[in-house]
């Protein structure tokens, strides 16, 4: 009796779906090594200008790495998924100080002051969008940087609810003439200390919290777009201004740096200011905010507490405005 012949089982054919999937998994695993390295570098505390530029993008890279990792887990690509999990964990630890900075407990019963801060982009002519954004925020204090000629010509219309104002002189720049403004519902006094090299506007506002020192700043762009010590020297100049002030301080504006990178660390360490949470991001304004980079900040002195932080309505700028509620911190 002849034994039945069984067909020999064949392995996956070269070039078949299994082989293609394996190659895709290998490529994704290699690609995920870049965000893993970014996360580890950010955690190392290295402040060199060559990598500090990359650290600005840790938050959107974290979200992308997490989404890719979820897809890899669903596709059962184990090796690539493990690399993705490692990258996601490293980036999450690096981004945590940016999204979850030290919090202060609000003082029970203390008044709350709302602050609106926006980089309007010097070439922005959409005055209607700017006005709608300011009105919707219903803020007590408005801080505007990179205010161009078009909205400056209609400042009475834009800030009709904020009659007390100060402004820096108009500065001519290749990227468009601009100035900075602080406007308030309450009376204010100008802070005249403006060190050379720091573009800032300052006022002491007489709020229900008592005198509140408000500074609006616009730091230069990081290297390689500007000279390498630009942001560092400007932050040192900001330290000189803040150290001369008495009472609660809020510093807001466009810092061109996330709070967890080199400049944010310098502000926290040397000036002693604490940032509001940096999620969602503010730049570029056209991107979904969850993928944005948080370079527009509000920093507070330790005697204040943040009640909330959110993004305002678009203004036609490449930055999104920030609306922050602040109050006194509990003793």
C-alpha positions, 0 to 999 in steps of 0.5 A: 500500500502506497503511503499518501503523498503530502505537499511540503509546506512552503515558507513565505515566498520572497517578495510576498506580503509577509516579507514586505510587512517585515521590511516595513516593520524594520524600516519603521523601527529604524525610523523610530530611533530618531525620536528615541534619540531626541527624547534621550538627548532632551532628558540629558539636559544638554543645552548646546545650540545644535540640539536645542533647536531640535528640542523645540519640537519634542511635543509634536514628535511625541504625539506622532511617535505615540500614534505610530506606536499604536498602529504598530501594536495593532499590526503586531509588529512587536520589535518596531512597537517596542522601539516606539514605546521606548521613544514615546516614554523618553519623549513623554518624560522630556515634555512633562515639564512643558505640559505639567509645570509646577503648580501653585494653589490659588488663594481661596476667595482671591480675585482672578485677573484674565490676561490675553497675550498674542504675537500678531505678526507684523505683516498681519492686516486682518484687523477684524480677526484680531478684534474678534479674538480680543473681544472673545477673550474678554480679558482684563489685560491685553499684551500684544507683540509684533503689532504691525502698522495696519492694526496699530492704525486702528488701536482705538477700535481694537482696544476700546474696552482697555483705555489704559495703554502703553506702547513701545516705539515703532521699530522698522525691521526687514520682516515688517515694522512693529511695536508692543502694547500693554492695554488694561481695564485698570490704570497702569504705570509704565515700567521704563527699564528696557535694557539694550537688546531686549524688546519688551514693554512693561507696566504696573497695573492696579488690579483687584489683586493689588499692583501687578507687574506685567512684562510683554517680551519678544525674544529673538529666534534661536540659532541658526536663524539668529546669532547663537547668544541672542536668546541667552543675553536677552533672557539675562536682560529680562532677569535684570528687569524682573530683579528690580521689580517689587510684588507679583510679576507676569511675563508673557509674549513670544519666547521663541522657545518651549519652556522645557528647552534651554531658554525655558530652563534659564528663565526658571532657574535664574529668574525664578519664574514658573510657566503656565502649561504649554499644551496645546501649542501656539505655533504655527498657527495654521497647524492643528493646535495639538501638533503646535509648538508652545513658544508663546508663554505666560510666566508667573512669579511664585506668589501667583497661581494660574487658574486656567490657560487656553488658546484664544481665537485665531488672529490671522497671525502665524501664532495663536493667542494665549488666554490665562487666568491668574490669581494670588497663590495660597500662603 
